[in-house]
């Protein structure tokens, strides 16, 4: 499996998406694609999304931060990059 590389600025968005069961990918046009596993298939949920649009789909609306949205819903925020990598490989 190839190594997952995520910029420091995008990392919180990838974390919140992975915690929600989504696979997030930065597309060639600079926007994001959001994918969901369906059995053995990985299906596109939405593409052409901005950072804010992905955040909204993951529960961070208005002034709610990504971390606050995760913790509000009883999920644990991932504090280490290694934890994120392990989760990202599972979705």
N, C-alpha and C positions, 0 to 999 in steps of 0.2 A: 504494500500500500504506500502511496506517495505521502510525503509529509504535508500536513495542513499548514499553510502560511496565511496569517491574518494580521493586518496592520493593527498597531496599538489603538488607533482611533476607532476602528470598526469592531474590535474585540468584544466590547460589551453587547453590541447588537447580535453578534454570532452566539454569544453565551445565552442571551434571552431567547433567541430562536431555538437553539438546541434544547434548552430546558422545556420549551413548549412542544418539543417533538418534531420541529422543523429542521430541515437542512437548508442553510442559506448559502447562496453563491453570488459573488460579484460577477456580473455579466460583462461582456466585452464593451457594451455601450456605457459602462460606468454605473449602471443601476443594479439593483439586486433581483435575484430570482429566488423564490421561496418554494421549497419542495417538501413533500410528505411521503413517508414510506407507506406503501399499501401492499402488504405481503412481501413478495420478493421484488416488486417494482418500486421505483422512486418516481413519483408523479409531480409534475409542475402544478403548484397551487396558484401562483401569480408571478408575473415578471414585470420588468419596467418599474420596479418600486424604488422609491427614495428611502433614505435612512428613516425619516419620520414616518413614512407609510408602513415600513416593517415594524417599527416600534409600536405604532398604533395597533397593528394586527396581533402584537404580542402583549397587549394590555397596558402599554405605557402611553396613555392619552393625556392631553392637556399638559399640566405641569408635573404629572407623575413620572418619575425617573424609571429607567429600565430596571434598576435594582429594586426600587420600591414596588414596582408591579410584580416582580418575581416573589418578593417576600410577602406581599399582601395576599398572594394566592397560595401561601404555605410551602413554597419551593425554597431551596437553599441556594444562595448565590455562590458561584464558583470563584474562589479567591486566587487560585493558581492556574497558570497556563496549562500545566500538566493535567489538571482536573478537566479543563475545557477540552483538551485534545482527546481524553478518554471518552467524554460524552459525545463529542462531535463524531467520533468514529462509530458510535453506536446508533446514530440516527440516520 
